[in-house]
């Protein structure tokens, strides 16, 4: 299943926080929670699926937004954006130490908020491809049991990003500069080379079946000498892939 991106707001000015929540919900994002201090944010992250965090640098607690950014970097594999009214050099330099995925200066409009989230999610997806894989073929550097992207990927549809479970992706077809990511009932267009996209997917499930196709082997319904069938879609296969599939079936 695909889910709208779930956002946690950490902002100690309740008027600004409510305003941000309204802006985000109007765009189509889902707000997991709206909290004012570090400790509350840590609790929400521990107990909920969160895809992105918006963090005010100065919070109504001893620990700052920068402390929270550090906690997220150490414990989760999700993007976060700093939201602040301080754009002085010292604050920016301090914020940079935890490598935020965005930096938004108050006051801002809905479009600024949307653009920051869009860029953060897009860059986060892109940067993931350079990460190493562990022995089990899953992607990431230091995944914990709470990592929401251990089993899914961000995919854009119209103006919003969605989180898609890897298990729901049936096949991916290259079409000029775009890829068509197919689930059982939906198609998502992604701008990426097929080879780069394959790097983001679990190695033990996804294979290049043909120069224009990546397939999830769990969804193959039938095979003949030239094609495989996935969800009533006939997909051409290379000789190497056919041999690989047949040897897997026989082993």
C-alpha positions, 0 to 999 in steps of 0.5 A: 500500500502507498501512504501519504507522507507522515510528518511530525511538527516540533515547534514551541509556538503553538500558533505557528505550529497550528498554521503549519499543520493547516498548510500541510494538511491542505496540501495533502500530507498527514500530520502524525503529531504536533509537539513543543519539546524534545522529549515529546518528539523522541516519544512520538518517533519511538511509537509511530511511523514518521517519514519527515520531521519539521523542527524548530531550532529553539524549543521550550526545553533544555534540549534544542532542535539541533539535539533532536536532529542529532537524535534522528541522525543516530537512530532513524533513517528519515529526513528532517528540516530545520524551521527557524527565525534565526538565519544568523551565521552562528545558528546556520553553522551550528545547524549544519553539524547535524546535516539537515535535509532542509532549512526554512526561515520564518515567516514562510508561505505554504509554497515555501513549506511545500518546496522545502519538503519536496526537495528534502524528500527528493534528495533523500531518495537520491542520496540513498542509492549511494549507501551500502547494503548489509548481508541480508541485501537490505539497504542502509547504513545503520538501520534500527528496528524503527527505520521506516524506510527499511522496507519502503521507498518514497515515490511521487504521484502528481504533487505528493510523495507517497511511501510504497512498501517494497513488497507491493512493487511488482515491476518497473518499466523504463520509458525514455527518461522516466520509470513507471513503478507498478503496484497491483493497482497503481502506476507511479512515474519516477525520473531516474535511470533504471540502473540507479533505481535498481540500486535502491531496491532489495537485492534478493527480490528485484532483478533486471529481467530485460534492458527496460524492466526490473521485476520483483521475483515474488510477483512472477505468475508464469514464464515461457521462453521469452516472457514472464507474466506479472499481474496479467502484464507480459514482460520480455526477459533476457536469456540470462534472466530466464536461465536464472529464474529456471535454475532458481525454480529447480533449486 
